[in-house]
Each structure stands twice: as C-alpha cells, then as structure tokens.
Amino acid sequence: MERGGEERRRGVEVAGIEFSTHCHATEDCGRVKTALLNALPEELRGSVKIEEESLEGFYGNIIRVLKLEVRDKAPVVLNYLLSRLDKSDKSLLLASMDLRVDRRAKRFFLRLDKQMLLSERFVLNDSDDVVKVVVYFRGVAKPGSIESFLKQLISG
C-alpha cells in the first residue's frame, strides 16, 4: 500500500507544513531565503512562494519575517526533512517528542539551524537563529497517534 494510504488508514494525515525565519538588518536576506528554500526537496524549491513581512525591532531596526507553506506535498516534505537528519538528531527528536507535539492543535514543532541549511545540512537547533518548522495534522482520532506516526517515520 502506498504511504498516503497508510497515513489515512492509521487516522493521521499530514495536512501542511509551515517554515518561517527572520532576516535581521545585518543579514543578507538572499542567503536567508536560500536557507529557507534548502529545507525543501530540490524539485519543490521553484514552486513555492516566500511571503515577507517587515517589522520594526525594539531599537528601530528592520526585521523581515520570511514564511512559506506547503500543503499538497506536505507528506513528501516531512519525509524528506526527517530523512536528512543525522542519527543523533533523530534520537533527540524521539527523546523530546512530548515537548514538540501539541496534541490539541495537532501540530509538531522543530527548529533547524539556519546557517547549516545554507550548506543543505539539516541540524536541530533550539537557539534563535533557526528556521522554525510547524507540521500540521488532521484525522487524528486518538491520543498518542501523532507521536506513533512520527516515531515510525523517524525510525524508518
């Protein structure tokens, strides 16, 4: 059975993924956009639109918020993202699963090192210089189903 069918049969379906990051006045926003796009499989990078919003920081500095969303190919993107993590980061995800899943909102959170994404390396990082990733689910029927679904994907 194809993976999409397995996801529906278990009651968990990846509905979408949102990626977001900040570009500070001291950063090259072109490079930040590249890091954001590098979180996606290469074949999808040209088909997504990055939304930008300019904000003013505490000291009057301009901060640009960059976001992109994936809906139709979200399961493919999640598999790609998880497959690019090294063994230690996968272990960290498994160990911290309860802190990363919001069961009520049906979301899964992780942060990828923005600088490492420039060289297409996927490294978890909980600092502030990151690409934030939020995975949205639907069809979650019972408690623990998101965690079980993710553990199976991460463990391969």
Secondary structure, DSSP 8 states (H G I E B T S, - for coil): --HHHHHHHHT-EEEEEEEEEEEETTS-HHHHHHHHHTTS-GGGGGG---EEEEEE-TTS-EEEEEEEEE-TTHHHHHHHHHHHB-HHHHHHHHHTHHHHEETTTTEEEEEEEHHHHHTT-B-B--SSSEEEEEEEEE---STTHHHHHHHHHHH-
